Amino acid sequence: MKNLSEYSLTELKLIYSLLHAQVIEQPALMDSDLLHDLQSFLQAQATQDNVDVSTHAEWAAWLSN
């Protein structure tokens, strides 16, 4: 099994965005370890790119690029 760092950042952003968009319809995703780990990984990557992940607009813009 690969580590998250071995996957394309673009692919991880897409998967995260798709899962996150389903949280309302699938509330169990809120407790998903995978979604949490993926978010933490992506936030660490964004922080390395000087993105303030606590600012929704910056975080959303980074995810969409």
Buried (B, 14 or more C-beta within 10 A) or exposed (E): EEEBEEEEBEEBBEBBBEBBEEEEEEEEBEEBEEBEEBBEBBBEBBEEEEBEBEEEEBBEEBBEE
